Amino acid sequence: MATPNNKLRIPETLRNVKNLVGVFSAKGGVGKSAVSLQLALSLKEQGYRVGLVDADIYGPSQATMLNSGPGELEVTNDSVIQPLMKKGISFISMGLISERKMPVIWRGPMVSGAVMQLLAQTNWGKLDYLIIDTPPGTGDVQLTLLQQIPLTGTVIVTTPQEVSISDCRKGIEMILKLSIPVLGLIENMSWFQPSDSNNKYFLFGKDGGKKLASEYNIKLLAQLPLIETHNKKGLLESDTMKNIFKKLTIDLIKFVEKEKSKKGNSIPQTNITK
């Protein structure tokens, strides 16, 4: 069972980070990385100092989305990594360390250790928000993040599809058993709406994430549509997505402040005991 213990031992590099938000989904392919990046950019647009960790060791995608790669990182003499500054956010990823064609063939404990190194050995400086893009699943990496990092709260990402909902439900159960706050749920790929029509096409089912949020009494932060992009304008530059995330982010900030007021100055540790 999960039992609270004393305060977490916060890594020195994270002591000036005000809020750590983990973006979770037990199912891969739901667009969690894109949501994490858009969330970080939206927070930055509202004047906050923001960092982004791509904690998916096996399949890092943030480096590709931010057009960066190996060779750009700087490591100081005391083995501290200097994060890249991309689109106004501080950023680190395994994709900046390993070559794109080279798979990471590691067992669970090595992966968990690598994630902790990315977090604890990066010079984050002073940040208002550090967004952690977590890998899919409910294994070693997720357990390490939930137990050893002082998360302010988590955001759940799913699609409306029943297969995604089933796995995502397991992820929510894991987070709740470890007494970590769930700040809200984002349903991605909710429908497709052509730019020249008002019709909505529910390609992956309808309202699956909305129903899941209701089941657990979690705030539904947004239902994100699949959209067309024109004139080489990428998804990150889409006015539709920017407007959705602006509202979503305002709601998220309110929930973060609400959770912090509950905790006070104490950061609980959670241990798994028999």
Secondary structure, 3 states (H helix, E strand, C coil): CEEEEEECCCCHHHCCEEEEEEEECCCCCCCHHHHHHHHHHHHHHCCCCEEEEECCCCCCCHHHHCCCCCCCCEECCCCCEECEEECCEEEEEHHHCCCCCCCCCCCHHHHHHHHHHHHHCECCCCEEEEEEECCCCCCHHHHHHHHHCCCCEEEEEECCCHHHHHHHHHHHHHHHHCCCCEEEEEECCCCECCCCCCCCECCCCCCHHHHHHHHCCCCEEEECCECCCCCCCCHHHCHHHHHHHHHHHHHHHHHHHHHHHHHCCCCEEEEECC
